[in-house]
């Protein structure tokens, strides 16, 4: 009789020490992730702000709680998730959640893009709330769907000529890498790289992240910019990103 050993996948509630070693695609958020490299268990939410290291923190991470609203009380968009980020600079965060923990790492890595994205989402939500309304509209708009796709599963593609560099942005993609539940497809947002291919090839990882952050922020902030609208060609496989990394022989993908 042949025995087959079944591989055990990580428990979604269990902390994985040095989780960032599970995939080379973690390279953009690696500086923030290394803040917790010695942790054997979940850090508390009130320590997530350490991901910003020496930089000025654009937001703080606070334990997520359900907003207390009396029955029939009008909705205040400022009290909703995006509203709290925009007006209070607070990111409601669930403890012991890979999804929210990865979100903190992305905030530390792409702060301009995250602020622009949640600012745009806040405006898009607020303009749909009729004064005095006590419930939110049932369906999201196409704009909100697209923003959510980028926030959760976005990949920034810096391109100059025939050279490109790929940076994972969506925190759900990072979550999937830890739990080994990778999405087969992600959403790519194309941004212009430097003027020449040689300049792009010479950029350090830090320079690539800074360039991608500023470029994506500019795209997201402009509600008239059709680059925010994904088309079929913007779908990209995670396997493709891994192949690019292996071909380059570095973490610059």
C-alpha positions as CSV (number, residue, x, y, z in Angstrom):
1,X,0.0,0.0,0.0
2,X,1.3,3.4,-0.9
3,X,0.9,6.2,1.6
4,X,0.4,9.7,0.3
5,X,1.4,12.6,2.5
6,X,-1.0,15.5,2.2
7,X,0.7,18.9,2.5
8,X,-0.8,21.1,5.2
9,X,-1.5,24.7,4.2
10,X,-1.0,27.5,6.7
11,X,-3.9,28.2,9.0
12,X,-5.4,31.6,8.1
13,X,-5.3,32.6,11.8
14,X,-1.8,31.4,12.5
15,X,1.2,33.7,12.3
16,X,4.0,32.5,10.0
17,X,7.4,33.7,11.2
18,X,9.5,35.2,8.3
19,X,6.4,35.0,6.1
20,X,8.1,37.2,3.5
21,X,10.5,34.4,2.6
22,X,7.6,32.5,1.0
23,X,7.8,34.3,-2.3
24,X,10.3,36.6,-4.1
25,X,7.3,38.7,-5.0
26,X,7.4,40.2,-1.5
27,X,10.4,42.3,-2.5
28,X,8.6,45.7,-2.6
29,X,7.2,45.4,1.0
30,X,10.3,43.7,2.3
31,X,11.7,46.7,4.2
32,X,8.4,47.0,6.1
33,X,8.0,43.3,6.6
34,X,11.4,42.9,8.1
35,X,10.3,45.1,11.0
36,X,8.5,41.9,12.3
37,X,11.1,39.4,11.2
38,X,11.8,38.2,14.8
39,X,8.1,37.8,15.7
40,X,7.0,34.3,16.4
41,X,3.3,35.3,16.9
42,X,1.0,38.1,15.8
43,X,2.1,41.7,16.7
44,X,-0.6,43.8,18.2
45,X,-2.4,46.3,16.0
46,X,-0.9,49.2,18.0
47,X,2.6,48.2,16.8
48,X,1.7,48.2,13.1
49,X,2.8,51.8,12.8
50,X,6.4,50.6,13.1
51,X,6.2,49.7,9.4
52,X,6.8,53.3,8.5
53,X,10.2,53.1,10.3
54,X,11.8,56.6,10.2
55,X,9.3,58.1,7.8
56,X,6.4,60.3,8.9
57,X,3.4,58.1,9.2
58,X,0.6,59.2,6.9
59,X,-2.0,57.1,8.9
60,X,-2.3,55.2,12.1
61,X,-3.7,51.7,12.5
62,X,-6.4,51.3,15.0
63,X,-8.4,48.2,16.1
64,X,-11.4,47.7,13.9
65,X,-14.8,48.2,15.7
66,X,-18.3,48.3,14.3
67,X,-19.4,52.0,14.3
68,X,-22.2,52.7,16.8
69,X,-25.1,54.2,14.9
70,X,-28.6,54.5,16.3
71,X,-31.4,52.9,14.3
72,X,-32.6,55.3,11.6
73,X,-29.7,57.7,12.1
74,X,-28.4,59.2,8.9
75,X,-25.2,57.9,7.4
76,X,-22.1,60.0,7.8
77,X,-19.6,59.2,5.0
78,X,-16.8,60.5,7.2
79,X,-17.4,57.7,9.7
80,X,-17.2,55.0,7.0
81,X,-13.9,53.1,6.3
82,X,-12.5,55.4,3.6
83,X,-13.9,58.5,5.4
84,X,-12.0,57.6,8.6
85,X,-8.8,57.3,6.5
86,X,-9.3,60.6,4.7
87,X,-10.5,62.7,7.7
88,X,-9.1,61.0,10.8
89,X,-6.0,59.4,9.1
90,X,-7.1,56.1,10.9
91,X,-7.1,52.7,9.2
92,X,-9.5,50.4,11.0
93,X,-7.5,47.1,11.3
94,X,-8.6,43.6,12.5
95,X,-6.1,41.9,14.8
96,X,-4.6,38.5,13.7
97,X,-5.7,39.1,10.1
98,X,-3.3,38.4,7.3
99,X,-5.5,40.6,5.0
100,X,-5.2,43.6,7.3
101,X,-1.6,43.0,8.2
102,X,-0.6,43.0,4.6
103,X,-2.6,46.2,4.1
104,X,-0.3,47.8,6.7
105,X,2.8,46.7,4.8
106,X,1.4,48.1,1.5
107,X,0.6,51.4,3.3
108,X,4.2,51.6,4.4
109,X,5.5,50.9,0.9
110,X,3.1,52.9,-1.3
111,X,1.7,55.6,1.0
112,X,0.9,58.1,-1.8
113,X,-1.0,55.6,-3.9
114,X,-2.9,54.3,-0.9
115,X,-3.9,57.8,0.2
116,X,-5.0,58.7,-3.3
117,X,-7.0,55.4,-3.7
118,X,-8.9,55.8,-0.5
119,X,-9.4,59.5,-1.1
120,X,-11.0,58.7,-4.4
121,X,-13.1,55.9,-2.9
122,X,-14.3,58.2,-0.2
123,X,-15.5,60.8,-2.7
124,X,-17.1,58.1,-4.9
125,X,-19.0,56.7,-1.9
126,X,-19.9,60.1,-0.4
127,X,-21.5,61.4,-3.6
128,X,-23.8,58.4,-3.7
129,X,-25.1,59.0,-0.1
130,X,-28.3,61.1,-0.3
131,X,-28.5,63.6,2.6
132,X,-30.5,61.9,5.4
133,X,-30.1,58.4,3.9
134,X,-30.0,55.6,6.5
135,X,-28.7,52.9,4.3
136,X,-26.0,52.7,1.6
137,X,-26.8,51.8,-2.0
138,X,-26.9,48.0,-2.6
139,X,-24.6,47.9,-5.6
140,X,-21.2,49.5,-6.1
141,X,-20.4,51.6,-9.1
142,X,-18.0,50.4,-11.8
143,X,-15.5,53.0,-10.5
144,X,-15.7,51.6,-7.0
145,X,-15.3,48.0,-8.4
146,X,-12.2,49.0,-10.3
147,X,-10.7,50.7,-7.3
148,X,-11.3,47.7,-5.2
149,X,-9.7,45.4,-7.8
150,X,-6.6,47.5,-7.8
151,X,-6.5,47.8,-4.0
152,X,-6.9,44.1,-3.5
153,X,-5.2,42.6,-6.5
154,X,-3.3,45.4,-8.3
155,X,0.1,45.0,-9.9
156,X,2.0,48.1,-11.0
157,X,3.9,47.6,-14.3
158,X,6.6,50.2,-15.0
159,X,7.4,50.2,-18.7
160,X,9.9,51.9,-20.9
161,X,10.3,50.5,-24.4
162,X,10.6,46.8,-24.2
163,X,11.7,46.8,-20.5
164,X,9.3,46.5,-17.7
165,X,9.3,46.0,-13.9
166,X,6.4,44.6,-12.0
167,X,5.6,45.4,-8.4
168,X,2.7,43.7,-6.4
169,X,0.5,46.4,-4.9
170,X,-2.7,44.5,-3.9
171,X,-2.7,43.4,-0.3
172,X,-4.9,40.4,-1.0
173,X,-2.2,39.1,-3.4
174,X,0.4,39.3,-0.6
175,X,-2.1,37.5,1.8
176,X,-2.5,34.7,-0.8
177,X,1.3,34.3,-1.0
178,X,1.5,33.6,2.7
179,X,-1.5,31.2,2.7
180,X,-0.4,29.7,-0.5
181,X,-3.7,30.6,-2.1
182,X,-2.5,32.6,-5.0
183,X,-4.9,34.2,-7.3
184,X,-4.4,33.0,-10.9
185,X,-4.8,36.5,-12.2
186,X,-4.1,40.0,-10.9
187,X,-5.0,43.4,-12.3
188,X,-2.1,45.3,-13.9
189,X,-1.9,49.1,-14.0
190,X,0.6,50.3,-16.5
191,X,2.7,53.4,-15.6
192,X,5.5,55.1,-17.5
193,X,9.0,54.4,-16.5
194,X,12.0,56.8,-17.0
195,X,12.9,58.0,-20.5
196,X,15.3,55.3,-21.4
197,X,15.4,51.5,-21.0
198,X,18.9,51.8,-19.5
199,X,17.6,54.2,-16.8
200,X,14.9,51.7,-15.9
201,X,17.4,48.8,-15.7
202,X,19.7,50.9,-13.5
203,X,17.0,51.8,-10.9
204,X,17.4,50.4,-7.4
205,X,14.5,48.7,-5.7
206,X,14.0,51.7,-3.6
207,X,13.8,54.0,-6.7
208,X,11.4,51.6,-8.4
209,X,9.0,51.6,-5.4
210,X,9.1,55.4,-5.1
211,X,8.5,55.9,-8.8
212,X,5.7,53.4,-8.9
213,X,4.1,54.9,-5.8
214,X,4.0,58.4,-7.2
215,X,2.9,57.3,-10.6
216,X,0.0,55.2,-9.4
217,X,-1.1,58.0,-7.0
218,X,-1.3,60.4,-9.9
219,X,-3.4,57.9,-12.0
220,X,-5.8,57.1,-9.2
221,X,-6.2,60.7,-8.1
222,X,-7.5,61.8,-11.5
223,X,-11.1,60.6,-11.9
224,X,-10.9,61.5,-15.6
225,X,-7.9,59.3,-16.2
226,X,-9.0,56.2,-18.2
227,X,-5.8,54.4,-17.2
228,X,-7.7,53.4,-14.1
229,X,-10.1,51.3,-16.1
230,X,-8.7,47.8,-16.6
231,X,-9.2,46.1,-20.0
232,X,-8.6,42.5,-20.9
233,X,-5.0,43.2,-21.6
234,X,-4.4,44.4,-18.0
235,X,-4.9,40.9,-16.6
236,X,-1.6,39.3,-15.6
237,X,-0.8,35.9,-14.2
238,X,1.1,35.6,-10.9
239,X,3.2,32.8,-12.6
240,X,4.3,35.4,-15.1
241,X,5.6,37.7,-12.4
242,X,7.5,34.8,-10.8
243,X,9.0,33.9,-14.2
244,X,10.2,37.5,-14.7
245,X,11.9,37.4,-11.3
246,X,13.7,34.2,-12.1
247,X,14.8,35.5,-15.5
248,X,16.2,38.6,-14.0
249,X,17.9,36.7,-11.2
250,X,17.0,39.4,-8.7
251,X,14.0,40.8,-6.8
252,X,13.6,43.6,-9.3
253,X,10.5,42.6,-11.2
